[in-house]
Amino acid sequence: MNLFRLAGDLSHLLAIGILLAKMWTSRSVSGISGKTQILFGMVFITRYLDLFTTFVSVYNSSMKTIYILATLFTVYLIYGKFKATYDGNHDTFRVEFVIVPIAGLSCLVNHEFTIMEILWTFSIYLESVAILPQLFMISKTGEAETITSHYLFALGAYRALYLANWIFRFYTEGFFDLIAIVAGCVQTALYCDFFYLYITKVVKGKALTLPA
């Protein structure tokens, strides 16, 4: 493991921690897209099915378990414990419009036509667009709470650091995974506008509001 991947993993854990802390301390899930969290749940469950068949390291297994359990707990908080505060009227992104095409693409473009490989590919493609419901929700409300902005920034930083990890591995190990790299580029690109707004507004202590 290199420093880019470690930093990416820590940034991902930070994002999850920020989100859970925000919901638990405020006793509210206002401004959080439940659909994005469902998509992330699908991502981690389909990607980490090998948790029950393959052991790489304690670190690897621990991270997989944390991602799955934390995301499922987040979904529970949104649709269960704090359901009364969930803003379903603004969380209206049609997730079937990404799930169905991605499922088809995963069957057509993959490294190997096996169930585990197709599910892994599906998770990679789906993760690249899983944030869309959250961004769509922000576009409808026109603003995001500061703590939600911190969560999204940490999540975007995680993916950007993983891109650096793949570049590093290409030059040091000759490793190259086109599917993961292309999907990672798409995911990072989706955050670009948000990164700009975060740096120009949130970092300066202003609320993150979208241009009229």
Contacts in CASP RR format, 6 or more apart in sequence:
PFRMAT RR
TARGET T0000
AUTHOR 0000-0000-0000
METHOD contacts of the structure
MODEL  1
MNLFRLAGDLSHLLAIGILLAKMWTSRSVSGISGKTQILFGMVFITRYLD
LFTTFVSVYNSSMKTIYILATLFTVYLIYGKFKATYDGNHDTFRVEFVIV
PIAGLSCLVNHEFTIMEILWTFSIYLESVAILPQLFMISKTGEAETITSH
YLFALGAYRALYLANWIFRFYTEGFFDLIAIVAGCVQTALYCDFFYLYIT
KVVKGKALTLPA
1 59 0 8 1.000
2 165 0 8 1.000
2 168 0 8 1.000
2 169 0 8 1.000
2 172 0 8 1.000
4 161 0 8 1.000
4 162 0 8 1.000
4 164 0 8 1.000
4 165 0 8 1.000
4 168 0 8 1.000
5 161 0 8 1.000
5 162 0 8 1.000
5 165 0 8 1.000
7 161 0 8 1.000
8 157 0 8 1.000
8 158 0 8 1.000
8 161 0 8 1.000
8 162 0 8 1.000
8 165 0 8 1.000
9 63 0 8 1.000
9 158 0 8 1.000
11 154 0 8 1.000
11 155 0 8 1.000
11 156 0 8 1.000
11 157 0 8 1.000
11 158 0 8 1.000
11 161 0 8 1.000
12 67 0 8 1.000
12 154 0 8 1.000
12 155 0 8 1.000
12 158 0 8 1.000
13 66 0 8 1.000
14 154 0 8 1.000
15 151 0 8 1.000
15 152 0 8 1.000
15 154 0 8 1.000
15 155 0 8 1.000
15 156 0 8 1.000
15 158 0 8 1.000
16 66 0 8 1.000
16 67 0 8 1.000
16 70 0 8 1.000
16 71 0 8 1.000
16 74 0 8 1.000
17 70 0 8 1.000
18 147 0 8 1.000
18 150 0 8 1.000
18 151 0 8 1.000
18 154 0 8 1.000
19 32 0 8 1.000
19 74 0 8 1.000
19 151 0 8 1.000
20 70 0 8 1.000
20 73 0 8 1.000
20 74 0 8 1.000
20 77 0 8 1.000
22 32 0 8 1.000
22 145 0 8 1.000
22 147 0 8 1.000
22 148 0 8 1.000
22 151 0 8 1.000
23 29 0 8 1.000
23 32 0 8 1.000
23 74 0 8 1.000
23 77 0 8 1.000
23 78 0 8 1.000
23 82 0 8 1.000
24 77 0 8 1.000
27 82 0 8 1.000
27 85 0 8 1.000
28 82 0 8 1.000
28 85 0 8 1.000
29 77 0 8 1.000
29 78 0 8 1.000
29 82 0 8 1.000
29 85 0 8 1.000
29 86 0 8 1.000
30 85 0 8 1.000
30 86 0 8 1.000
30 87 0 8 1.000
30 145 0 8 1.000
31 87 0 8 1.000
31 90 0 8 1.000
31 137 0 8 1.000
31 138 0 8 1.000
31 141 0 8 1.000
31 144 0 8 1.000
31 145 0 8 1.000
31 148 0 8 1.000
32 78 0 8 1.000
32 86 0 8 1.000
32 134 0 8 1.000
32 148 0 8 1.000
33 91 0 8 1.000
33 93 0 8 1.000
33 133 0 8 1.000
33 134 0 8 1.000
33 136 0 8 1.000
33 137 0 8 1.000
34 75 0 8 1.000
34 78 0 8 1.000
34 79 0 8 1.000
34 86 0 8 1.000
34 91 0 8 1.000
34 133 0 8 1.000
35 91 0 8 1.000
35 93 0 8 1.000
35 95 0 8 1.000
35 133 0 8 1.000
36 130 0 8 1.000
36 131 0 8 1.000
36 132 0 8 1.000
36 133 0 8 1.000
36 134 0 8 1.000
36 137 0 8 1.000
37 71 0 8 1.000
37 74 0 8 1.000
37 75 0 8 1.000
37 78 0 8 1.000
38 75 0 8 1.000
38 95 0 8 1.000
39 95 0 8 1.000
39 98 0 8 1.000
39 99 0 8 1.000
39 126 0 8 1.000
39 129 0 8 1.000
39 130 0 8 1.000
39 133 0 8 1.000
40 71 0 8 1.000
40 127 0 8 1.000
40 130 0 8 1.000
41 68 0 8 1.000
41 71 0 8 1.000
41 72 0 8 1.000
41 75 0 8 1.000
42 99 0 8 1.000
42 123 0 8 1.000
42 126 0 8 1.000
43 123 0 8 1.000
43 126 0 8 1.000
43 127 0 8 1.000
43 130 0 8 1.000
44 64 0 8 1.000
44 67 0 8 1.000
44 68 0 8 1.000
44 71 0 8 1.000
44 123 0 8 1.000
45 68 0 8 1.000
46 119 0 8 1.000
46 120 0 8 1.000
46 122 0 8 1.000
46 123 0 8 1.000
46 126 0 8 1.000
47 119 0 8 1.000
47 120 0 8 1.000
47 123 0 8 1.000
47 124 0 8 1.000
47 127 0 8 1.000
48 64 0 8 1.000
48 67 0 8 1.000
48 68 0 8 1.000
49 116 0 8 1.000
49 119 0 8 1.000
50 116 0 8 1.000
51 61 0 8 1.000
51 64 0 8 1.000
51 65 0 8 1.000
51 68 0 8 1.000
55 61 0 8 1.000
78 86 0 8 1.000
79 86 0 8 1.000
87 137 0 8 1.000
87 141 0 8 1.000
90 137 0 8 1.000
90 140 0 8 1.000
90 141 0 8 1.000
91 133 0 8 1.000
91 137 0 8 1.000
92 136 0 8 1.000
92 137 0 8 1.000
92 140 0 8 1.000
93 132 0 8 1.000
93 133 0 8 1.000
93 136 0 8 1.000
93 137 0 8 1.000
95 133 0 8 1.000
98 126 0 8 1.000
98 129 0 8 1.000
98 132 0 8 1.000
99 126 0 8 1.000
102 122 0 8 1.000
102 125 0 8 1.000
102 126 0 8 1.000
102 129 0 8 1.000
103 122 0 8 1.000
105 125 0 8 1.000
106 118 0 8 1.000
106 119 0 8 1.000
106 121 0 8 1.000
106 122 0 8 1.000
106 125 0 8 1.000
107 113 0 8 1.000
107 118 0 8 1.000
109 121 0 8 1.000
109 179 0 8 1.000
110 117 0 8 1.000
110 118 0 8 1.000
110 121 0 8 1.000
110 179 0 8 1.000
111 117 0 8 1.000
111 121 0 8 1.000
111 179 0 8 1.000
121 179 0 8 1.000
124 179 0 8 1.000
124 180 0 8 1.000
124 183 0 8 1.000
125 179 0 8 1.000
125 183 0 8 1.000
127 183 0 8 1.000
127 187 0 8 1.000
128 183 0 8 1.000
128 184 0 8 1.000
128 186 0 8 1.000
128 187 0 8 1.000
128 190 0 8 1.000
129 186 0 8 1.000
129 187 0 8 1.000
129 190 0 8 1.000
131 152 0 8 1.000
131 155 0 8 1.000
131 187 0 8 1.000
131 190 0 8 1.000
131 191 0 8 1.000
132 190 0 8 1.000
134 152 0 8 1.000
135 190 0 8 1.000
135 194 0 8 1.000
138 144 0 8 1.000
138 208 0 8 1.000
138 210 0 8 1.000
139 210 0 8 1.000
142 209 0 8 1.000
142 210 0 8 1.000
143 207 0 8 1.000
143 208 0 8 1.000
143 209 0 8 1.000
143 210 0 8 1.000
144 152 0 8 1.000
144 208 0 8 1.000
146 202 0 8 1.000
146 205 0 8 1.000
146 207 0 8 1.000
146 208 0 8 1.000
149 198 0 8 1.000
149 202 0 8 1.000
149 208 0 8 1.000
150 202 0 8 1.000
152 191 0 8 1.000
152 194 0 8 1.000
152 198 0 8 1.000
153 194 0 8 1.000
153 195 0 8 1.000
153 198 0 8 1.000
153 202 0 8 1.000
155 191 0 8 1.000
156 187 0 8 1.000
156 188 0 8 1.000
156 191 0 8 1.000
156 194 0 8 1.000
156 195 0 8 1.000
159 184 0 8 1.000
159 187 0 8 1.000
159 188 0 8 1.000
159 191 0 8 1.000
160 188 0 8 1.000
160 191 0 8 1.000
162 184 0 8 1.000
163 181 0 8 1.000
163 184 0 8 1.000
163 185 0 8 1.000
163 188 0 8 1.000
166 175 0 8 1.000
166 176 0 8 1.000
166 177 0 8 1.000
166 180 0 8 1.000
166 181 0 8 1.000
169 175 0 8 1.000
170 176 0 8 1.000
197 208 0 8 1.000
197 210 0 8 1.000
198 208 0 8 1.000
201 207 0 8 1.000
201 208 0 8 1.000
201 209 0 8 1.000
202 208 0 8 1.000
END
